[in-house]
């Protein structure tokens, strides 16, 4: 194993879990998140010789998001639709119930808005960083975030989702 492989293996071991969590929030399915992460890591490995240590996480996250968005644009891929309400939370386990509700609501948001929400509020990126990652303008990020937040509020109600910095959002996704 050469230095390149050792460096990449160390990076993979340190960051694969966080990238998989981001992919999961984007797609809502752990198996699909694993596929997205593996595809992204393969692309990252191929680009590894050209990359510097600086900004590696941002580049890897960008690959995950773009892989997710590309999958959703494919014509052969059927879009998933919720067919029933999420399961009732177990008595005394409110956090799990809230998390399930937030995940179901997030899955109902269009992919581009979902990507903005995950990058801005889960990965805590700025508007400018999110715009760069998605190859769009900061205004587009702001409008997609506003639409996504409005959709989540409509779905969850103000009591469960007071806002992006509110307690319900941070305790159910962080």
N, C-alpha and C positions, 0 to 999 in steps of 0.2 A: 504494500500500500504506500503510495507516494504522499508527499506533503499535501497535494491538492485533495486527495481522498480523505486524509486524516482531518484536514481543516473542514471539509464539507461534512464529514460524519459528526464532528463535534458540533457544528452549527445545527445540523439536523436534530441531533439529540437534545440540544438546548431549546430550539424554537418550534419544532414540529407540533407540539401540543397547543401552543398559542395560535399558530396558523390554522390548525384544525378547528379550534374554537371559533375563530373568525369565519371560517368556511361554514361551520354548522349554523351560525347565526344568519348567514346569507341564505342557505338553502333549507335549513330546518330538518335535515336528515343526516344522521351520523355516518351512514354508509356512503352517501353521496359526498359528504364533507371529507371523508377519507380519500375518495377518488380525486376530488378537487385538489386536496393537499398533495397527494402523490404526483399528480400532473404538474402542479406548481413547483414541487421540489425537483422534478425531472428537468423542467425548464431552467430552474435556478442552477442545477448542476452543470447543464450545458453552457450556461453563461458564466460560470464560476471563474474561469481564467481571466475574463475581462473585468471582473468586479473588484472593487476595493472593499475593505472592511467597513468603511464609512457609508452609512445608509443602507446596509444590507437588509435590515428588517423592513424598511420602507419598500425596498425593491421586491422582497419576498411577498409582502402583503399586497402589493400592486399586482403581482402575478396571480395570487389567489383570487382577488376581486375580478380581474379581467377573465380568468378562466371560468368563474361562475357566470359572468355576464355573457360570455361567448356560448356557454352551454345553453343558456336561456334563449339565445337567438336562433339556435338550430331549429329548423322546421320539423325534423323528425321527433323532437323531444316534446312529449305532451306536457302541458302545464298541469300541475297538481292543484286540485281544488279541495277545500275542506268539505266533507260530506256529513259531518256531525260535530257537535260541540265537544270541546276537550273534556276529558274525564273529570269527574268531581274530585276536588282535593280531599285527601285523607284528613279526618278530623284531627285538629291540632297541628296540622302541617301546612299552614297558610303560605309559607314561602314557596313550597313546591307547587301549590295550586296557582299562585300568582305567576310563577315562572312559566308554567304551562300555558296560562292565558296570554302572557306577553309573547311567548314563542309562536302561538297560534296566530295572534294578531300580526306579528312581524311577518309570518309566512304569507299573510293575505295582502301585504303591501307589494306593489310592483317591484321587480328586481332592481332597477336603477335607484329607486327611492330607498329600498332596503339596503343597498350597498352604501348609500350616503349615510343612513342612520347608523349602520354598524361601524363605519369608519369614524364618523363624528363622535358618537356617544359611547361606543364600546371600546374602540381603539383610541379614543380621545385625541383625534387629529384635528388640527385647525381647519378652517374653511379653505385656506390656500393649499394646505397639504392634501386635503381631500380632492380638491379640484385638480391638482397635479396628478394624483393617483388615478383619477377617472378620466383624465384628458378632457376637461371641460372648464368652463369659466367659474369663478367664485360665485357669481350670480346664479348660475345653474345649481350649484351646491346648495345655496341658501334657499332657492325656491323648491328644490327636491326635498330638502330637510323639512321645510315648512309643510309641504304637502304630506310627507310621510308621518310627521308628528300629528298633523290633523287627522290623518287616517287612523293612527293608533288611538288617539283620544276618542274618536267616534266609536271605535271598536271596543275600547276598554272603559271608557267613561272617565271623567275627571277625578273621581275618588281613587281609582287605581293608578292612573297615569297623569299626575299633576303637571308634568313637563319634563324636558330632557335632563334637567338637573335635579328633579324631584326625587324624593326618597323611594318611591315605588320603582322607578326606572333603575336606580343604582343598586337596590337590594335584590332585584329579580334578575339582573343580568350581570352583575359584577361579582 
